[in-house]
């Protein structure tokens, strides 16, 4: 039973998920002014998409047979809830959820226009069709930018730092030394 080549110790295998979780949780109030503005813009666009869908549902789409009517109602409610969540938390995971939701809404609309969806075929010239694509595309772009800026800001030297009484994860015996952000430590641990 000799050394197994290519098999990393258990503690090394857990560093990647820790780095990913640290990146997804990055942000909050310490994400910077640019990130806050991008989150606010993305949230405003996603909420606008929700209002468009709620308006369409109330003005007749609720009477479409099958799943389409309830999906318009659900899209409106979820879009507004995600917008509020992203605005309040300002975390990378919320930005990614907002961007993904906006892009999936565009995808569902384009599928409905080109091939039909749940027995209903929509049109680009239908009420708010083109506006909806623009609003949702802008929401996705703003949320994507918010995620990038947040990760960049939190991982930068001017970003969040904290002191700890625990030893440095890189193995240096410097308790009470500033270790940088959670993201930096997790990424540094992965590289080290």
Steps between C-alpha positions, in 0.01 A plus 500: 500500500726776378423860418221543253608740229250759389285474811495817703443502874144565611574852627627603155194363322272723709674825407329542163146491637606741773637741240180475296280555803712798602461653154124443494462653844718801422344842514259661734551855615874471446463434127570861405299786352528374141361161601216664694403707195513194273291296744245782520482528122467124453234482770305787341507330158400161642215657698390680182493164321284366782261795473474448121411134551248577776341764275478255210354235730237744631414626151413163354789255510346336808226368271743311274436129537764275647807605692563834328265712710627377838860527378453871424371552853786296647761684290372835624506399866838322486664785304396754762606271786841438340543872433436579866729219615785619278451860608501415871777237508730626221667161485653329199254210524206743485649672193547166327144395583365830368702478178406136449132569558501793257676292233266206550202732462641624168563138398144396582360793303717427195403132509136604519545735204686256277348162584228549759509405866235306693264524203534880467692689232585862575624774269782753526247768408268398785450751777827576678688225312797704379504714815506187714804362316682832542412529870598140579821519295597816685423334834721203411786727389479717813484201733792335319704818536397525867631148564832573331548836674407350838749215470767740378433751778482252785817326382694827453738646760248777570221250551394325816771392741473334833729400784499159655666315784523189287822415316534603139359228267818525291690360796670815626489544876375856509187510717332838510636588155255641246418214268300680235152417394332165539517469122875565495564244772289237327663561163845517660436171676404343168818621331726416798 
